[in-house]
Amino acid sequence: MDRIRCALMRGGTSKGAFFLADDLPSAPAERDDVLLRVMGSPDVRQIDGVGGAHPLTSKVAVVSRSELPGVDVDYLFCQVVVDEPVVSTSQTCGNMLAGVAPFAIERGLVPAQDGRTVVRVRMVNTGAVAALTVRTPGGVVTYRGDAAISGVPGTAAPVEVELDASDGALLPTGSPLDVLAGVPATCVDNGMPSVVVRAADLGLTGTEAPAALEADQDLVQRIREIRAAAYPLMGLDGDLEQTTTPKIVLVSEPRDGGTLATRSFIPRRVHQAIGVLGAASVAAASRLPGGVATALASLPGPGEPVRVEHPTGYLDLYVDPDPADPTVIRSTRVVRTARLLMDGYVFPR
């Protein structure tokens, strides 16, 4: 392939390349080879590609019309590893999800309505479905608006994301409390398989900078051991070293009026913010009786969002648990923003 139609978009606090599935090889191995060359991996600088030399900016969304009833488009997320020749589809990405609806409208997969357009998206990696509401005045996507999200400078038009109730178990191990590699933890999946651990149980305050956490090799090894212990218990399969799940999220008491403070490993680097679906899982964990996060959480009042603090600000989520059973989440809503950065052709190495 000499050149491929591509859009570069920011979705939430992530950034990456968006493609129509028809513009890429259909065979996964061939597709992944193209994506590695497009992004410039493996190379810590990704100097010969369009990747941003960080997991948050080395992402790909592959979008196509969906054949499922009641669903408009399918979205396959690909995490292109920066310094290894690896493309992982073991998870999805809720930040990149925010860009899928405007991209689908821009490419003509979904007709725009005058005012607001709702796009129902199936996340192929997990099978979950989300409804995204995009502003389309005059039937045209607008990226200008007054919505601000932490971790992104300036403002943009909001993208309202509502996750359908999950068909899977919120507690993959069946318990709100497990001991993994000697550390108390809550394994939870409200859109992202996550392991919630108290920062204090690892000798941390929870306020450490991401770079300091990444530089602590003893900590990195403990995180690896916790992931390895959680992996089979959560029903995950495949090669652990080739996947990016489960996420390990360290939680501590909020510092700035939120519900919980977090530091999220993805899985070796530490997120400068937090993923949307990882935050959704933390928000659900904050309400679980017997979980590690419950005693630390400052829960909001009725109708108020769960505010998940992260290294560059916070993320607000509206979580609707079943009043009769806190292990059932009926819906999760969050506001993100997205912006088209470039639309044209990319030339793979």
N, C-alpha and C positions, 0 to 999 in steps of 0.2 A: 504494500500500500504506500503510494507516494505521498498522498495527503488525505486527510479525513476531516469531514465537517465536525466542528467541535465548538462548544461554548464554555468559556471559563466563567464560573459563577461563585459568589459567596453565598453560602447558606448558613444562617446563624453565625456561629463562631468558627466555622470551617470554610474551606475553599477548595475547589477542585474542578475537574473537567467533566462536562456533561455530553453524552453521546446518545444518539438514537441507536437502538440495538441493531437495526438494519445496516448501519454504517460500520459495524465491527464484524470480525469473523464470528461465526456461530459456535465453532468448536471452542470450549473453554481454554484449552492449552494455547491455541493460536491467538485467541482474544487477549489472554494474559501476557503473551509475548509482545503483542502490539502495545498494550498499556504500559509495560515496563519501559519500552523504548520511547513512548510518548512522554512519560513522566521523568525519564532520565535516571532510572534505577537500574542496578545498584550503584549509588554514588552518594556520599554524605552531603554533597552540595547539589545533587541533581542538576549539574551545570549544563548538561546536554539535553535537557527536557524542560517541561513546563511545571514540574513539581516544585514545591516551595521549601524542600529540605527539612520538613517537619511532618510528623504524622497528621497534623491537623490541616496541612495544605498539600497532602499527597493522596488525594481521594478522587474517586471516579463514580459517577452515577450513569447507569445504562438504563435507558427509558424506552418503553414500547407500549403500544396499545394492548390493553388487557382483554382476554377472552372470558374472564369471569363475569357473571351477571352482577350488575350493580357496582362494578369497578371500572374506572376509566383507563388507568395506566398501571403498568407494572414497573417497579423500580428495583434494579439490582445494584447494590452498593459493593464497590471493590476498594479495599484498603491496599494501596500500593506501598509496600515497605520501602523505606528510603534507601537503606544500606544493604539490603539483601534482595536477591532475585525472586521475590515472593509477592503474590497477589492473593489476598485473603478475602473470601466471601463468607467467613464464619459469623459475621455480625452484620447489622445494618447501622445506619447513621441517621439520627433524628435531626441533626443540623443540616446536613446535605438534603434531607427530605424536604426542607423548606423551599429549596430551589427547584424541586421536581415539578410542582404545579405551574409556576410561571414558564419554565422551560417547555413543558408539554403544550401550553397554550401558544407560546412563541413558535413551536414547530408544527402547529396545526393538528396535534393529536386530540385536543379538546377545544370545542368552540367556545369563545369568550362571550359572556353575557354583558349587558350594559350595567355597570355598577359593581357587581361582585360575582365571581365565578367560583363554584365549589368543585374541586377535583378530588375524586376518591382514588387513593393510591394503595396498591398492594405492594408491601415490602417483600420482595421475592426471597430475601435471605431468611426471613422468619415466618412468612405467611400472614403477618399482621396487616391490618388495613387501617388507614387514617384518612380523615376528610380534611382537606386543606382549602381554606377560603382566601382568595386572592382579590385584590382590588383591580377592577378592569373598567375604569370610566370610559364610556364610548366604545366598549368592546375591545380595549387595548390595555395590555398589562402596563401598570405604572410601578416604578421602583421608588418614586419620590413620596415621602410621607414623614410623619412626625414621630414614628415609633422608634424608641431607643432600646437597645439591649446591651447589657454589660459585656465588655470584652470587644465591642465593635465601636469605632469612632463614628460620630455623627448619627443621623437618623435616616430611616427609610420607610417604605410602606410596610405595614404589618402583614404577616402571613399567619393566619390562625390555624393551629394544628390541633385536631381532636383525634385521639387514638381510640379506636374501638375497644370494647372490653376484650381482654385476652381469653383465648380458649384454653391456654395452658395454665399450669399451676403457678400461683404467685410465689409459693414456697416449694422450690424444686425438690428439696430434701424431705419435705413434709413437716419440718420443724422450724420455728423462728430462731432457734439457737443451736448451733453446731460448734464443735471444737475442731479447728483445722490447723494442723502443724503446731498444736499446743496453744492456739489463739482462739478465743471466743469470737464467733462470727454469725452473721445472718445472711444466708443465701437467698436471694430474691430475684424475681424476673417480672418486672412490669414493663416489658418491651426490650430490656437488655439484661442478659444474665450477669448478675453482679454479686460480689461478696462484700458485705459491709462490715468493717472492722473499726473498733475504737482506736483512735490514734494513740491514746494513752497506753493501750495494751501493747504497743510497739515502742514505748518509751518516747513518744513524740507529743508535742503540744497541739498539733493540727494546724499551726500557723506558719509552718516552714514554707519557704519558697520552693517552687517546683525544681529548680536547678539544684538546690541543696539536697532534696530528697533523691534525685537521680544520682547525685555524686556519692551517696551513702551506700557503699557496696554491700555492707552487711544487711541493710534494710532491703535492698534490691533482691538479695538472696532469700530473705524471709518472705517477701512478696511472691517470689517464684515458688517457694514451698507451699504457701497458702493456696495459690492457684492450682498447683498440682494436686493438692489434697481435695480441693473443691470440685475439680473437673469431673471425675467419675460420679461423685455423689449427686451432682446436678444433672446427671443424665446426658452430659455432653460426650461427643465421641470424635474420633479423628486424632491427628497428631497435635498435641498441645503446643508444640513449638511453631506450628504453622497456623495457629489461630490467634485471635485477639480477644477471645472471651475465655473465662469470665473476666469482667473488669474487677479490680480491687479498689474499693473506695474507703478511704480513711475518714472517719467522722469525729467531730468534736463539738463542744458547745458553740452556739452562734456568737459571733463577735460584733455584728453590726445590725442587730434587730431582726435577724432571720430566724429560720427554724433549726437549721444545722449548718455547720461549716464542713467543707469537704476538700479532700485532695484525692484525685482520681488517677490511677495508673492505667496506661493504655497500650500494652500491658507493662512495658518497661519504662517508657517515657511518662512524664507526669503532665496531665492536661493543664493548659494555661487557664482553662475555665472548667466546664464539665459538659459531657454530651447530654443532649436532650433526653434520650431514653435512659441513660445512666441516672440522670437526675430524677426521672419518673420512677425508677426503681428505688432510689434513696427516699423519695417522698413517700412511697408506699411503705418502706421499711420504718419510717419515722412513726408510723401509727400502729405497728405490730406489737401487741402485748407479748412480753417475754423476749423481744429482740434486743440487739445490742445498742440500737440507736434511740430507743424509746425514752430512756431516762435522761438522755442528753438533749432531746428535742424540746424546743419551745413552740408548741403547736399553735396554729392560727385559730382565730375565731370562725364561726360559721360564715361561709361565703368569701372568706379571705384565702389568698393563695398560700401554699407551702413555699417558703422562700429558701432555696438551697444556695448557701454562700459558697463561692469558689475563689481561686486566687486573684481573679480580675473583676470580681463583682458578685453578682447573684443571678439566679434564674428562678422566676416565679412559675409555679404550676398549680393548676386547679385539679385536685384529685377527688374523685367521687367514690368513696368506698361504700359497700353495702352496709347499712346500719346494723344489720343482723349478723354480719360476718366480715370482720376487717381483713380477712384473707381474700376477699373478692373485691376487685376494683372495677366499678361499672364504666368509668371513663376517665381519661386524663386529658386536660387541655393546656396548651401553652402557646404563647405568642412569640414568634420569631420574625426575623426580617431576611430578605434575600435581595441580591442585586446582580444583574448581568454586568460582567466586567469586560468581556470580549466575545464576539461572535464571528467565526470565520473558519479557517482551516488550520489544523495542526499537522506538522510534518515529522513523522516518527524517525528516530535515529536509524 
